[in-house]
Amino acid sequence: MACTTNAFSLSLSSNPNTNLPSNFNPKLNKPLNVSLRGSGTGDLNLGRLALSRPSQLSRRICANATQVMDQSVGERTSAAPTIVEVDLGNRSYPIYIGSGLLDQHQLLQKHVHGKKVIVVTNTTIAPLYLDKVVDALTRGNPNVSVENVILPDGEKYKNMETLMKVFDKAIESRLDRRCTFVALGGGVIGDMCGFAAAAFLRGVNFIQIPTTVMAQVDSSVGGKTGINHPLGKNLIGAFYQPQCVLVDTNTLDTLPDRELASGLAEVIKYGLIRDAKFFEWQEKNIEKLMARDPDALAYAIKRSCENKAEVVSLDEKESGLRATLNLGHTFGHAIETGFGYGEWLHGEAVAAGTVMAVDMSYHLGWIDSSIVKRVNDILLRAKLPTAPPETMTVEMFKSVMAVDKKVADGLLRLILLKGPLGNCVFTSEYDRKALDDTLAAFCKS
């Protein structure tokens, strides 16, 4: 389906619920303002700008947030993959979405340009899918040799020491500049493999094969790669785009329930910041998503990728607009860093952070109470936390947020909801008392 326009309309603009779901059991300056659908003279209003690039938009799926597909859950899709294109000129790439795609070896092979491949995966995913991926890369293609490196599983291993294992294997295997790195796993593997590909020999090709909801709807798309530092999450990394993203929804069959719920936090985010009709669809279908209804999951993944692809196409390096995808992440990253990497899953921390951002938006007078209630309700139905861990203090939040990537000229910029559902702002222009009040409401000290 050709997309002739790429109109994009944004508005970047809660009662704290301090209880976790009963069945939630984790291991326990004047920076740019982006106004989505806003009309304030102080903001950059993208809602009416002609952000279209018709010469580059021969898309098979039109990644346009203003066009929500009317798809009823229950319709069966064909074996051919859905393709969402990330439009970055000569660096554009496809996102293939469908079931059984790892059995369609030509999808991967056409994106491998040299004779050497290294698959980066972890101890959880390797026994499940490594052989299948190697077969997809080599079937009928005997000239390709495939190495692998199997890393320990978990956010706490997303560091320089673990990253060096990838470089060690690549160098020992004498990989050259025509080699391809393949990320097989969730967000941690995708981020580390992508960063390794960006740095090895100053940049080699790589492919994303995400196996979690979190990675399929968010982290595998858009080229953000990197590792954590003890003082902050994702502070070391690069923007580096893959050759393709292959989303085989069958890999979700082995995903633990907790990981499934974690990924849904990112799905919910898209509806809140830019796609109100998608949020309304989520409210009607959240139980089907939790029950792994294949058609509901396929639609949620596709719609999320369409939203992400459009934003990345317009703002690849996060100069303003792309930052809106980080709703709840400033608070959430503080939780992950302060509480300990891996203690909560990323989506769990983002869920609690989203509630905090919504609470702050409400106390600024930027949204009404009905949005606060809807956000709390859908997160609880998704079995996600709606408050940070009790051990998080106001000082812990402030110290970690002070080194957040969105700080500019000493001012913390936040993504907050403003106006009707589906609108948000990325701004440093907010009453600091509202931030203090939110932190005080959610922390014991």
Salt bridges, closest charged atoms under 4 A:
GLU85 OE1 - ARG60 NH2 2.31
ASP87 OD2 - ARG59 NH2 3.50
ASP103 OD1 - LYS132 NZ 3.01
ASP135 OD2 - ARG139 NH2 2.72
GLU147 OE1 - LYS169 NZ 3.78
GLU155 OE2 - LYS233 NZ 2.50
ASP191 OD2 - LYS158 NZ 2.66
ASP218 OD1 - LYS269 NZ 3.00
ASP218 OD1 - LYS308 NZ 3.33
ASP257 OD1 - ARG292 NH2 2.82
GLU266 OE1 - LYS269 NZ 2.71
GLU266 OE2 - HIS329 NE2 2.93
GLU266 OE2 - HIS346 NE2 3.25
ASP275 OD2 - ARG303 NE 2.95
GLU283 OE1 - ARG374 NH2 2.71
GLU287 OE1 - ARG381 NH2 2.69
ASP295 OD2 - ARG76 NE 3.96
GLU306 OE1 - ARG303 NH1 2.40
GLU310 OE1 - ARG274 NH2 3.09
GLU316 OE1 - ARG91 NH2 2.73
GLU318 OE1 - LYS224 NZ 2.36
GLU336 OE1 - LYS233 NZ 3.35
GLU336 OE2 - HIS346 ND1 2.86
GLU348 OE2 - ARG258 NE 2.57
ASP359 OD2 - HIS363 ND1 3.43
ASP377 OD2 - LYS373 NZ 2.68
GLU390 OE1 - LYS444 NZ 3.51
ASP404 OD2 - LYS406 NZ 2.98
GLU429 OE2 - LYS30 NZ 3.74
ASP436 OD1 - LYS398 NZ 3.09
ASP437 OD2 - LYS433 NZ 2.86
